[in-house]
Every structure is written in C-alpha cells, then in structure tokens.
Amino acid sequence: MTAWIDHFLFGLYPYLCLVVFFVGSWIRFDRDQYTWKSDSSQLLRTGSLRWANNLFHVGVLFLFFGHFVGMLTPHAVYDVLITAHDKQLLAMISGGIAGLMGFIGVTLLLHRRLTDARIRATSKTSDIALLWIFWVQLALGLATIPLSAQHLDGSMMMLLAEWAQRIVTFRSGAADLLAPAGWIFKTHMFLGMTVFLIFPFTRLVHVWSGFGTLAYVLRPYQLVRARRLNVPTGQNQPRRSL
Ligand code: HEM
C-alpha cells in the first residue's frame, strides 16, 4: 500500500502546483505587469554572465522540451519509431549533456550572484533560492543517469512517463505506480513540481514571455500612419514596419 505522503506528493501535489502555476501567473500578469521581467543584472556586470547564462539556458530549455515530449508522448505513438531501450539511451545521453551544461551554467551564475557585492546586494531572496533549487535539481537529474544505466530496458522511464500521463489526463492510480521508484527520482520529481509552484512569485515569469516572443514570427506588420495634414490623396499610405 502506498503511504499517504506518496499519495499527497505524487497524486495531489502535482495539481496544486499546476493550479498555482496557471492562476498565479495570470493574477501576477493582471496585477503587477511592471514586475513581470527577467530582472537582468547584465548592467551591473557582464563578466561570466555571457557563458553562464547561455550554458544554463541552452541546457534548461533542452531539458524542458525533452521532459515535455519524452514524458507526455504515449508509448504507442513512438513505438513505431524507436524502442523503449533506445529512447532511454537517447534520453540519458542527450539529457546528460544538457544537464551538464545547465549544471555548469547554474554553478557559474550562483558563484557570480554570491560573490559580486553589487549583484548580491540587489538580489532578492527568491533570486538566490531559485539558483540553489536549479543547482540541486540538475544535480539530482544527473544522479539519475547511473541509476537508469542499471536497467536499460526502459522500464523505469516508461513507469515515470505513465505517471505523468495519468496526472495530465486526470486518471487515478498515478501515485501507486511510483512504488518502485527510488528517493533520487522522487526528490527530483518533487523539486520539479515545486518549480511550477513558486514560478508566479519569482522572476521565472519571464519564461512565459520568452515563449511568447515566438508570436513575433507570425505577428502582422504594425501600420504606422504619418500625421500629416493637407497631403494629396494617395500619399498618406501606411508604412509597414516591424
Ligand atoms: C523561454 C525562453 C527564455 C528566455 C528568452 C530567457 C531569458 C532570460 C534573460 C534575458 C535573463 C536575464 C539574464 C541577465 O541577467 O541578463 C534570464 C535569467 C534567468 N532565467 Fe531565463 N529565459 C528563458 C527561459 C528560462 C527557463 C526555461 C528557465 C528555467 C526553468 C529560466 C531561468 C532563468 C533564471 C533562473 C534566470 C536568472 C539567472 C541569474 O541568476 O542571473 N529561463 N532569462
């Protein structure tokens, strides 16, 4: 029988986190748009930021999409393309590289934020807490790789994916599935969900905007009309501008 704590953490907590993530982001956008930003510290010191920030973002964005597609694609859909064994290997290798990039990046970001007096003084508690959370989360993610290497049949990966799919499709029994998962997997999952929980209260809201910028690709041209008087008909055409 699954303990109540497992039922709470892996059966109820995911929904709590998702509700706070969506509703909280909405309320923050509605009420506090001027606080909706990535809070760049580049003006205080560029230095290691370029490498650190890029390594961190490339790693984390790859991991975000990797987890999203990897966990939520039903086995029957990818089964014709790739076996569970190969998919697990792919996840371990690509996730390992991206995880390492993210981990080096976040370590540099943390070092910079803690050792530069001006950046430290202007950091909110949540800025530092976030970096520590990602540091631990990436370390735990990397620690799952040797564990996964012990069972290359993809069984654990399929189990975790089934858990995620049951959660997002509101099916019961999700928490019970996790009985064979060890504490490293469970702590990694708990912390991952917690990132969604704290998301609306931190600078992480910039992730919405980051994805939102993709809309610029499809955005219609802005029409700019000159406010000239007495212009002969036909010359007051709108200009197209990005
Ligand atoms: C969607 C695309 C994204 C864009 C365009 C973006 C952009 C940015 C920018 C411009 C900064 C400020 C860097 C500076 O100090 O100048 C930043 C910081 C940060 N981003 Fe993102 N980001 C994206 C996605 C993400 C994701 C997916 C995460 C993690 C889940 C993330 C976590 C962070 C964190 C923790 C910082 C603070 C780094 C520090 O302590 O200096 N970002 N991001």
Boltz pocket constraint, residues with backbone or C-beta under 6 A from the ligand:
constraints:
  - pocket:
      binder: B
      contacts: [[A, 38], [A, 39], [A, 40], [A, 41], [A, 42], [A, 49], [A, 53], [A, 57], [A, 60], [A, 61], [A, 64], [A, 109], [A, 113], [A, 127], [A, 130], [A, 131], [A, 204], [A, 206], [A, 207], [A, 208], [A, 209], [A, 210], [A, 211]]
      max_distance: 6.0
